[in-house]
Amino acid sequence: MPPATSATRPRRRRSDLAQKQAREKQATQKQEPRAVDLQAAAEGPTETGPGRGPEELLAQAAEVAQVVAGHGRSDLAGGAAGEIAHWQELVRASTALRVGVDLGTASCVLVVLATDDAGRERPVWVDSYASGALRDGVVVDFAKATATVRRLKETAEQALGVELASAATAYPPCIPVKDARACTYVCESAGFDEVVLVDEVTAAQRTLEVRDGVVVDVGGGSTGVGVFRDGELVKLDDRPGGGHHLDLMLAGAMGIPLEDAEPYKRTYPRESFPLLVPGLQRIAENVRALTTGDEELPLHLAGGALMIAGAGDVLAKYLERTVVTYPHPLLITPIGIARSAA
């Protein structure tokens, strides 16, 4: 065999270099997509207005919800009284009060936003109560739903020292008109004189202020998907599958009662997560089907069903898309509903 010549050696070195570069490029392309986590919350109480980002407003609402949840308990009674007095001052100084009622599958949430003369919004009441009066976004127990909303309304009025006469509520996308109107009738029967009706995805967008992107609202019974371009809703749809279905999977895998699945998921997130991945991938597949032709847009996640560490990463990896998560996702839609009120 003839010895290698100087003419052949450089060619082999160039070939080796090209192969190395190809391997490095391939390795880079195989890096798993990860969700963009917007968990940065504002420090201390601040006033929030449109355009300042949703993280502050969500952080404020979470603080208010924590105080309200402890209202009347001995360990928080003193602090709650001081906070409530401050909220009453904000209410008296406000130019507008906006109320949002989120009739969820698992619980009902009521949010009150106070707007000052500069147009800045501040959550002054955030409360929730387990209802179970809805299934997949449809009212199945009108009396129970009405009683729940009335209870939340009267508690807020008593604490804030003001009558709440109007509100907004929301419905899952694409449910029949008569079922959507039932949400309005619930609020009217609970004592609200005027009720604005909005779909849940549009409400979530009014909190997140997404201009070009996909808002994914994963509720208890269904997943709503809205495509926004230049701030306008151009596509809206939903598919069955949400938090209730994840709980069914977890309960079946663990052999525990369905009502214990949610508490187990919160208490043991690491143990629960692997069992929930197939369900999260099913939600991701629904999102894929509803965003055909819009794959270049980032996904913005809302809804309490995805309050699972790593859920955003599962969707990002499965769909190979940018996924944006936010702090306190359970409050995104209720705040947006309140922002939709007249």
Buried (B, 14 or more C-beta within 10 A) or exposed (E): EEEEEEEEEEEEEEEEEEEEEEEEEEEEEEEEBEBBBBEEBBEEEEBBBEEBBBBBBBBBBBBBBEBBBBBEEEEBEEEBEEBBEEBBEBBEEBEEBBBBBBBBBBBBBBBBBBBBEEEBBBBBBBBBBEBBBBEBBBBBBEEBBBBBBBBBBEBBBEBBEBEBEBBBBBBBBBBEEEBBBBBBBBBBBBBBEEBBBBBBBBBBBBBBBBEBBBBBBBBBBBBBBBBBBEEEBEBBBBBBBBBBBBBEBBBEBBEEEEEBBBEBBEEEBEEBBEBBBEBBBBBBBBBBEBBEEBEEBBBBBBBBBBBBEBBBBBBBBBBEBBBBBBBBBBBBBBBBBBBBBE
